[in-house]
Amino acid sequence: MTNHWNDLQHADVLMVIGANPAENHPISFRWIQKALDKGATLISVDPRYTRTSQMANIYAQLRSGTDIAFIGGMINYVLQNELYPKDYVVHYTNAAHIVAETYSF
């Protein structure tokens, strides 16, 4: 994470993967709680049912070792359904130039 903890309070959706900030990072979880109080959605992705999972709106239980496949599936879903801010990606990131449309195997 590159932003400050207090930015979490402004999030609409928070996803915690393989961590338990409710128990292990109570100061950071204070900011998550502020976001939840404003109506944010908390998603906990973890093989263990933790205190964070208990407080989450969505608990996605995984088998150990399947987290990379889960994240890859999420990325694929977002790309296939164009659920990303396309104008932002094209104008403000280098993602538009990573793979050219003319690329082939």
C-alpha positions as CSV (number, residue, x, y, z in Angstrom):
1,M,0.0,0.0,0.0
2,T,1.5,3.3,-1.0
3,N,-1.1,5.7,0.5
4,H,-1.5,6.7,4.1
5,W,-3.8,4.7,6.4
6,N,-6.2,7.6,6.9
7,D,-7.1,7.5,3.1
8,L,-8.9,4.2,3.8
9,Q,-11.8,6.2,5.4
10,H,-12.7,7.6,1.9
11,A,-13.0,4.2,0.2
12,D,-16.2,2.8,-1.2
13,V,-15.0,-0.8,-1.3
14,L,-12.1,-2.3,0.7
15,M,-10.6,-5.8,-0.1
16,V,-8.4,-7.5,2.5
17,I,-6.6,-10.6,1.1
18,G,-4.9,-12.9,3.5
19,A,-4.7,-10.5,6.4
20,N,-6.5,-9.7,9.6
21,P,-6.2,-6.0,10.2
22,A,-9.0,-6.1,12.8
23,E,-6.7,-8.1,15.1
24,N,-3.2,-7.4,13.8
25,H,-3.5,-3.7,12.8
26,P,-6.1,-2.2,15.1
27,I,-4.9,1.4,14.3
28,S,-5.3,0.9,10.6
29,F,-8.6,-0.9,11.1
30,R,-9.9,2.3,12.8
31,W,-9.9,3.9,9.3
32,I,-11.6,0.9,7.7
33,Q,-14.3,1.2,10.4
34,K,-14.8,4.8,9.5
35,A,-15.3,3.8,5.9
36,L,-17.8,1.1,6.9
37,D,-19.7,3.6,9.0
38,K,-20.1,5.7,5.8
39,G,-21.5,2.7,3.9
40,A,-18.4,1.2,2.4
41,T,-18.2,-2.5,1.6
42,L,-15.6,-4.7,3.2
43,I,-14.5,-7.9,1.4
44,S,-12.4,-10.4,3.3
45,V,-10.6,-13.0,1.2
46,D,-8.9,-15.5,3.4
47,P,-8.8,-19.3,4.1
48,R,-9.4,-18.5,7.8
49,Y,-12.5,-17.0,9.3
50,T,-11.0,-14.1,11.2
51,R,-12.3,-11.1,13.1
52,T,-11.9,-9.1,9.9
53,S,-14.0,-11.8,8.0
54,Q,-16.6,-11.6,10.7
55,M,-16.9,-7.8,10.2
56,A,-16.9,-8.0,6.4
57,N,-19.9,-7.6,4.1
58,I,-18.5,-10.4,1.9
59,Y,-16.3,-13.3,3.1
60,A,-14.7,-15.1,0.2
61,Q,-13.1,-18.2,1.7
62,L,-10.3,-19.7,-0.4
63,R,-8.3,-22.9,-0.2
64,S,-4.7,-22.2,0.8
65,G,-2.5,-21.5,-2.2
66,T,-5.4,-20.5,-4.6
67,D,-5.0,-16.7,-4.0
68,I,-3.1,-16.1,-7.2
69,A,-5.8,-17.9,-9.3
70,F,-8.5,-15.9,-7.5
71,I,-6.8,-12.6,-8.2
72,G,-6.1,-13.6,-11.8
73,G,-9.8,-14.5,-12.2
74,M,-10.8,-11.1,-10.9
75,I,-8.4,-9.3,-13.2
76,N,-9.7,-11.4,-16.2
77,Y,-13.3,-10.6,-15.2
78,V,-12.6,-6.8,-15.0
79,L,-10.8,-6.8,-18.3
80,Q,-13.4,-9.0,-20.2
81,N,-16.3,-6.8,-18.9
82,E,-14.4,-3.5,-19.2
83,L,-15.1,-2.7,-15.6
84,Y,-12.1,-0.3,-15.3
85,P,-11.9,3.5,-16.0
86,K,-10.8,3.2,-19.6
87,D,-10.2,7.0,-20.2
88,Y,-8.0,7.1,-17.0
89,V,-6.0,4.1,-18.0
90,V,-5.4,5.3,-21.5
91,H,-4.5,8.9,-20.6
92,Y,-2.8,8.6,-17.2
93,T,-1.0,5.2,-17.1
94,N,1.3,3.2,-19.3
95,A,-1.1,0.2,-19.5
96,A,-2.3,1.2,-23.0
97,H,1.3,0.6,-24.3
98,I,2.1,-2.7,-22.4
99,V,0.7,-4.9,-25.2
100,A,0.1,-3.5,-28.6
101,E,-3.1,-4.5,-30.6
102,T,-0.7,-5.9,-33.3
103,Y,0.9,-8.3,-30.8
104,S,0.4,-12.0,-31.5
105,F,1.8,-15.2,-30.3
